[in-house]
């Protein structure tokens, strides 16, 4: 009886028993973290696979039958998932609507759990869907990029070239019909520089006897540089009337290394070559960049590659990127980039932006580390179309996001 009494009172093993019971949910919770990580990895792979399949199917929709497109979508998804053991393809659907010109891809997989099984969870379902459209819009985009001397610092020009080429690749891949997306390039400093092939255009003027050394250039000696038009046309993209005061003044180049303007084109290789040729030099005149960006998006002189603004399903965009304040235009006699003339030039830049927006151009602005934040925010068409980076290395991500927004190929996950 004494032994029985002591047995009833003995609690020395209770802790071990209670710990055993508690260990089950603890192991389950720990396992959930591990299995959640595996499921996240599977979701990332599945998202990328489905996105890629939707884009490629949309791109080939005009060339292949529905059956061929579905076969290709499945092959693309399987190929993109091949490197992730946690993301084996389960069910999938590929819905093609040729009236709406859309393709919807949906795919599912399940991730088999490990330790989470102890709490009754054997699998984690993962799904992804994407929609892509073809031929729904046409797009014209002007890249207005600061090529001034300050872009040589903090790796800005190197990162700008990288980001610009990424943007071009994204837009090229998004273009599923010939001519669907066209891009122009407008490198600017205090001037812009055109190809010499424009030398004999009627909208240019030359003033070899001008008292302004910037404008004292002969036609035969002209190397592509153009200064601000006479006021008040210096802030407008308006077709020259033929009167001298409405023409664009040919000028001596303040920087012989300034890259040349490239009008709207679908020649992606040529655009990349022009981006690679960009070299930082000279002073900042954002107004000139905006005006010439708008000019490349207008069908009237000086360029003719753009479609009319009222063309159905056409959207025109401009990206204006700079790292500095306005310092120089042709109306200032001081010739140094360090003189601050922003108080006089900024109103011109705002007017040029307003004029472009009134013409139906949607403007993104990007501030690279430095520059007039308020001015660029005012120039942007919408508050969320203003971007800024504190490091040049962030430009690639910003341009990728803008490219996705501009391309009008909408992905939903």
Residue pairs with C-beta under 8 A, 6 or more apart in sequence:
24 118
24 119
25 119
27 115
27 118
28 115
28 116
28 118
28 119
28 121
29 119
30 115
31 113
31 114
31 115
31 116
31 117
31 118
31 119
32 115
32 116
32 119
32 121
34 114
34 115
34 116
35 111
35 113
35 114
35 115
35 116
35 121
35 124
36 124
38 86
38 111
38 124
39 86
39 111
39 124
39 126
41 84
41 86
41 87
42 84
42 86
42 87
42 109
42 111
42 126
43 126
43 128
45 80
45 81
45 83
45 84
45 86
45 87
46 81
46 87
46 107
46 109
46 126
46 127
46 128
47 128
47 130
47 413
48 80
49 76
49 77
49 79
49 80
49 81
49 87
49 107
49 128
50 77
50 105
50 106
50 107
50 128
50 129
50 130
50 413
51 130
51 411
51 413
52 76
52 80
53 72
53 73
53 76
53 77
53 80
53 94
53 105
53 130
54 73
54 103
54 104
54 105
54 130
54 131
54 132
54 411
55 130
55 132
55 173
55 174
55 409
56 72
56 73
56 76
57 69
57 72
57 73
57 76
57 94
57 96
57 103
57 105
57 132
58 102
58 103
58 132
58 133
58 134
58 176
58 409
59 134
59 173
59 176
60 69
60 72
61 69
61 96
61 98
61 101
61 103
61 134
61 176
62 134
62 135
62 176
62 177
64 72
66 96
66 98
69 94
69 96
69 103
70 94
70 96
73 92
73 94
73 105
74 89
74 92
74 94
77 89
77 92
77 105
77 107
78 89
81 87
81 88
81 89
81 109
86 111
87 109
87 111
87 126
88 109
89 107
89 109
90 107
90 108
90 109
90 110
91 107
91 108
92 105
92 106
92 107
92 108
93 104
93 105
93 106
93 107
94 103
94 104
94 105
95 103
95 104
95 105
95 106
96 102
96 103
97 103
97 104
100 133
101 133
101 134
101 135
101 136
102 131
102 132
102 133
102 134
103 131
103 132
103 133
103 134
104 129
104 130
104 131
105 129
105 130
105 131
106 127
106 128
106 129
107 127
107 128
107 129
108 125
108 126
108 127
109 125
109 126
109 127
110 123
110 124
110 125
110 126
111 123
111 124
111 126
112 122
112 123
113 121
113 122
113 123
113 124
116 124
128 413
129 412
129 413
130 411
130 412
130 413
131 410
131 411
131 412
132 409
132 410
132 411
133 408
133 409
133 410
134 176
134 177
135 176
135 177
135 180
136 313
136 408
137 180
137 313
137 314
137 315
137 408
138 179
138 180
138 181
138 182
138 307
138 311
138 313
138 314
138 315
139 171
139 180
139 181
139 182
139 314
139 315
139 316
139 317
139 406
139 407
139 408
140 181
140 182
140 183
140 184
140 264
140 297
140 306
140 307
140 314
140 315
140 316
140 317
141 171
141 181
141 182
141 183
141 184
141 316
141 317
141 318
141 319
141 406
142 183
142 184
142 185
142 186
142 264
142 293
142 294
142 296
142 297
142 316
142 317
142 318
142 319
142 361
143 164
143 167
143 183
143 184
143 185
143 186
143 293
143 319
143 321
144 186
144 188
144 289
144 290
144 292
144 293
144 318
144 319
144 320
144 321
145 160
145 164
145 185
145 186
145 187
145 188
145 278
145 289
145 319
145 321
146 188
146 189
146 284
146 286
146 289
146 321
146 322
146 323
146 324
146 368
147 157
147 187
147 188
147 189
147 258
147 259
147 278
147 279
147 280
147 281
147 282
148 188
148 189
148 190
148 280
148 281
148 282
148 283
148 284
148 322
148 323
148 324
148 337
149 189
149 280
149 281
149 282
149 283
149 337
150 156
150 280
150 284
150 323
150 324
150 337
150 370
151 157
151 160
151 280
151 323
151 368
152 280
154 369
154 391
154 392
155 392
155 393
156 280
156 323
156 368
156 369
156 392
157 278
157 279
157 280
158 392
159 392
159 393
159 395
159 396
160 278
160 321
160 368
160 392
160 395
161 275
161 276
161 278
162 395
162 396
163 395
163 396
163 398
163 399
163 400
164 275
164 399
165 272
165 275
165 276
166 396
166 399
166 400
166 403
167 399
167 400
167 402
167 403
168 183
168 268
168 271
168 272
168 275
169 268
170 400
170 403
170 404
170 407
171 181
171 183
171 403
171 406
171 407
172 181
172 268
174 181
174 403
174 407
174 408
174 409
175 181
175 266
178 266
179 266
181 266
181 407
182 264
182 265
182 266
182 305
182 306
183 264
183 265
183 266
183 271
184 261
184 262
184 263
184 264
184 265
184 293
184 296
184 297
184 305
185 259
185 261
185 262
185 271
185 274
185 275
186 192
186 261
186 289
186 292
186 293
186 296
187 193
187 258
187 259
187 260
187 261
187 274
187 278
188 285
188 286
188 288
188 289
188 292
189 254
189 255
189 258
189 281
189 282
189 283
189 284
189 285
190 254
190 282
190 283
190 284
190 285
190 288
190 327
190 328
190 329
190 330
191 225
191 226
191 227
191 251
191 253
191 254
191 255
191 258
191 282
191 285
191 288
192 225
192 226
192 258
192 261
192 288
192 289
192 292
193 223
193 224
193 225
193 226
193 253
193 258
193 259
193 260
193 261
194 224
194 225
194 226
194 260
194 261
195 224
195 260
195 261
196 222
196 223
196 224
198 204
198 224
198 302
199 219
199 222
200 219
201 301
201 302
202 240
202 242
202 301
203 239
203 240
203 247
203 248
203 301
203 302
204 226
204 247
204 248
204 249
204 250
204 302
205 244
205 247
205 248
205 249
205 250
206 217
206 218
206 219
206 222
206 249
206 250
207 215
207 216
207 217
207 249
207 250
208 216
208 217
208 218
209 216
210 216
212 330
213 252
214 227
214 251
214 252
214 254
214 330
215 227
215 249
215 250
215 251
215 252
215 330
216 252
217 250
217 251
217 252
219 250
222 250
223 253
223 256
224 253
224 260
225 250
225 251
225 252
225 253
225 254
225 258
226 248
226 249
226 250
226 251
226 292
227 249
227 251
227 288
227 329
227 330
228 234
228 249
228 285
228 287
228 288
228 329
228 330
228 331
229 236
229 246
229 247
229 248
229 249
230 245
230 246
230 249
231 331
233 245
233 246
234 287
234 291
234 329
234 331
234 348
235 287
235 291
235 348
235 351
235 352
235 355
236 291
236 352
236 355
237 291
237 294
237 295
237 298
237 355
237 356
237 359
238 246
239 298
239 300
239 301
240 246
240 247
240 248
240 301
240 302
248 302
249 330
251 330
254 282
254 283
255 281
255 282
257 279
257 281
258 279
258 281
258 282
259 274
259 277
259 278
259 279
260 274
261 292
261 296
262 270
262 271
262 274
263 296
263 303
263 305
264 296
264 297
264 303
264 305
264 306
265 271
265 305
282 337
283 327
283 328
283 336
283 337
284 322
284 324
284 325
284 326
284 327
284 328
284 337
285 326
285 327
285 328
285 329
285 345
286 320
286 322
286 326
286 345
286 349
286 375
287 326
287 329
287 345
287 348
287 349
287 352
288 329
289 320
289 322
290 318
290 320
290 349
290 352
290 353
290 356
290 379
291 352
293 318
293 320
293 356
294 318
294 352
294 355
294 356
294 359
294 361
295 302
295 303
296 303
296 305
296 306
297 306
297 316
297 318
297 356
297 359
297 361
298 306
298 309
298 359
299 305
299 306
299 307
299 308
306 316
307 314
309 316
309 359
309 360
315 362
315 408
316 359
316 360
316 361
316 362
317 361
317 362
317 363
317 364
317 406
318 356
318 361
318 362
318 363
318 364
319 363
319 364
319 365
319 366
319 399
319 402
320 353
320 363
320 364
320 365
320 366
320 376
320 379
321 365
321 366
321 368
322 366
322 367
322 368
322 371
322 376
323 367
323 368
323 369
323 370
323 371
324 370
324 371
325 340
325 342
325 370
325 371
325 372
326 341
326 342
326 345
326 346
326 349
326 372
326 375
327 337
327 338
327 339
327 340
327 341
327 342
327 345
328 334
328 335
328 337
328 339
328 341
329 341
329 345
329 348
332 339
332 341
332 344
334 341
342 372
342 375
346 372
346 375
349 375
349 379
350 375
350 378
350 379
353 363
353 378
353 379
356 363
357 363
357 381
361 381
362 381
362 385
363 379
363 380
363 381
363 385
364 380
364 381
364 385
364 386
364 387
364 402
365 376
365 377
365 379
365 380
365 385
365 386
365 387
366 376
366 386
366 387
366 388
366 389
366 395
366 398
367 373
367 376
367 386
367 387
367 388
367 389
368 388
368 389
368 392
368 395
369 389
369 390
369 391
369 392
373 388
376 386
376 388
377 383
377 386
380 386
387 398
387 402
389 395
389 398
404 411
